[in-house]
Amino acid sequence: MLEKLQKIISEYADIPADQITEETNIRTDLGLNSLELVNMAVAIEDEFGVEIPDREALGLETVGDVMAVIEKYL
């Protein structure tokens, strides 16, 4: 799962996939604006076939948090 997330995130952020870890902070480490974050979230939902409620998505801070919520809705 981490490898898929790394690939998606690296497409939206200017960070090589191998530098993205579970501890990577979505807001501070990736440097994405709001639109980029929304587009990335949609790509993640499409890739994993899940729908993450907006309220829950807004509370995600790290890549590890994203992994946990994906597992929750799989």
N, C-alpha and C positions, 0 to 999 in steps of 0.2 A: 504494500500500500504506500509506503514512504516513497518508493521509487516513482510511482505514478504521480504522487503529489509533487515531488521535486521537479518532474518534467513540466507539469502544468504551471507551477509557480514560476519556474525559470522563464517560461514564455511571456509572463506578464511583468516580472521584476527583472532588473538588470543584474542578476546574480546567477552564477553558474549553478547548475543543479546539484553538483557535489558539495556545495557550500551550504546547502539548505538542510537543516537538521530538525529534529522534533522540538528543539528549544528555540528555533528561529521565531522571533516575534513578528507577527503579520503586519502590524502597523509601523513599528519603529525600524525594524531591520530591512524590510522590503522596499520601503519608500514609495508605496503605491498611493495614488489619489483615490478618491471615493469611487469614481467610475471604474477604474482599473480593478479595485477590490470587488465590486459587484460582478464585473465580467469574469473575473477569476472564480468567484463563488459559483456562478452559473456553469462554468466549464467543469468545475469539480463535481457539482451535482450531476451533470450529464455523464461524466466519465464513470462515476460510481453508481448511477441509477438511484440516487436518493434525492429527497427534497428536505432541505434544512430550513426550519422556520426562521423567518427574518429576525425575530427576537433572540433566538438562540445564536444565530450567525453573528449578530452584533456583539455578543459577549465572548467570542473566540479571540484568544490572544496569541497562541502559538500554533505551530504546525501540529504539535502533539494534540492540542485541543481539537483541531480539525479532524485528525485521525479518530479521536474518541467519539466525536459526534457522527462521523460517517459510520463507524461500527455500530453505534446506537440505532441508526436508521436503516442499516442493511437488513 
